[in-house]
Amino acid sequence: QVELVESGGGSVQAGDSLRLSCASSGLVFNTYTMAWFRQAPGQDRKFVAAITWTGGTIYYADSVKGRFTISRDNAKERVYLQMNNLKPEDTAVYYCAARELRVITPETRPEALATWGQGTLVTVSS
């Protein structure tokens, strides 16, 4: 059974940092592109960042470029999202997603992905 479990969310002030983690089980992690999406209240789920199975290709949403960094540890079967200089508009539930042997890009629609975590809430106050 495939499972993704996010952790690391919380409530912070603008300008602070957080590091999200997504632990996987039940899949061959080093064959999966991993990604982070987020969903703010009343909005659609949106792409944040993705990293291919080798870590050789990384994509970011324009809104987080220069502030967020995605990384993965294939030995630990985890993907991370380091979020610096957080802004109130970063407030959302952050979801981890996985896709086997296919890339996830900023144009990938969430409906195209079958494997998701339960989400972790990030709240940024001004």
N, C-alpha and C positions, 0 to 999 in steps of 0.2 A: 504494500500500500504506500503510495507516494504521499509524502507530507512535507509541507514547508511551514516553518514556525518563525515568525518575526519577533524581535525583541529590541529594546533600547529606546522606545518612545518615551515621551514625557512632556512636562510643561517647562518652558524656558523663556528667557527674555530675548528680545531682539538683539542680535549680535552674538549670541551664545552659539555653542556647538553641540551637536549630538552625533552619536554613532549608532546606526541601526545595524542589526545583524539578522540574517535569515539562515536558519539551520535546515538542512534537507535530510530526508531519509527515504528509502525505497526507490531511489533512482540512481542511474549511473551518472554521478554528478559531472564528471569531466566530459560528458557528451551533451551537456545542456547549456544553452545560452540562459543566463540569469538576468533578471531585470527588476527594477523598482518602478512602480506606478503609485500615484496618490489620488485621493478623492477628497475634495473639500466638501463641506455641507452644501447640499443643493446643486452640486456640480457633477459632471461626468468624471469617470476615472481617466487619469491622464498619465502619459509616459513621463518618467523622470530620468532614468538612466538604464543602460544595458551593457553587458559584457559577455563576449562570446566564450565558448567552452575552453579555449586556450588562453583567454585573456588578451588575445592579440588585437581585438577590435572593440572599441568602446564608443558608445553614443550617449549624449546628454541632451536633455531639453534645453532650449535657449535660456529659459528662465533660471536655470541652476548652474549654467556653465561658469567655471571659475570659483564656485562656492562649494559644490558637492563633488565627491570623488567616489566612484564605485570600484570595488576590488573583490577578489575572490581568493579563497584558499581551497584548492581542490583536495588537499590531504584532509582537511577538516570538514569538507563538504559544506562550506559556508560562503555566503556572499555578504558584503558589507556596503553600507552607504555612510560615508563620512560627510556630515553636513556642517559647514561653517558659515559664519555671518548670517545666521537665520533671520528671516523676516516674517512679519505677521502673515503675509500671503503664502508662506510655506505651511501654514496650519492645515492639516489634513490627516486622514488615515493613510498610512503608507503600507503598500502591499508588495510582497515579493511574488515574482512569477517566473516560470521556467518553461523552456521550449527545447525539445530535443533536436539537435543537429540542424537547426534553422536559426537565423539571426532574428533578433527583435530590434526594431529601429524606432525612431520617433514617429514613423508613419504606421506602425503596427497597431491595429485596433485591439482593445482589450478583449473583444468578443472572439478574436482569433486564438486566444490562449486558453488552454484547458486546465493548467496547473497553477494554483494560487495558494498563498497563505491566508491566514485569518485577519491580518492587518495589525498595525500598531499605531496608536494615536500620537501625533506630534502637535503640540499647541505652542504657538509663539506669541507672546504678548509684547505690546509696544511700551 
